[in-house]
Amino acid sequence: MALFRKTPFDRHWPLWAARFLWFLSRMVRTKVIGFDRSRQFPVSLFAHWHGDELVHLPHFSNLGISLLVSHSKDGEIMATAARALGYRVTRGSSSRGAVGGLLALLQEVRTGHNTALAVDGPRGPRGVCKPGIVRLAQKTGAPLFPMGVAASRKFVFKKTWNKVYLPLPFSRQVIYLTEPLYFSEKANPEEMDALCRHVEEELHHAEHEAQRVLATWH
């Protein structure tokens, strides 16, 4: 039984949105730096902030990357759009029901699928890393690549909690991946907090590097 009753509009507009994102991404000049490093590994994890997802989704489509999407109605919309762009989608949460969500992602990684996760969600606070991505890296041993974005011009949806945005046509943007992070298999609560702060620092570093590249892009 479906969790939500779908109208024809509910079924189709996420597909239209996915196509719009794909076409828009072709009108934005983009540099992706560091992604080739991830190809050296059988499987990789990618960490990003909430708000950057509309940049990442079209640029890493059709690579079979796995995403964790909530069971909410908004999550149903996101799942439909993501699948249309060629992503694998697992349903769950990084807060409520976190164990189920983490187990689903563990299975994806252990079967050889790269996985991307917004680390500060699903409810925020924005810019604060939650332990889920660290636990996933610990249990799988997979390298974790923090991702930062810089855009020359963008439209920000200011009423959203995560300040999600779209790059504007004919603008420039940089997606920057740092060197991979690795984590020991076990950590006590104090160590886990320090590891989360380290992920935050590396995400900020990735953003800074993306901004630096963008500023010197002529």
ABEGO torsion letter per residue (X at the ends): XBABBBBAAAAAAAAAAAAAAAAAAAABBBBBBGAAAAAABABBBBBBBBGAAAAAAAAABGAGBBBBBBABAAAAAAAAAAAAAGBBBBBEBABBGAAAAAAAAAAAAAAGBBBBBBAAOAAOBBGBBBAAAAAAAAAAGBBBBBBBBBBABBBBBAABAAGBBBBBBGBBBBBBBBBBBBBBABBBAAAAAAAAAAAAAAAAAAAAAAAAAAAABX
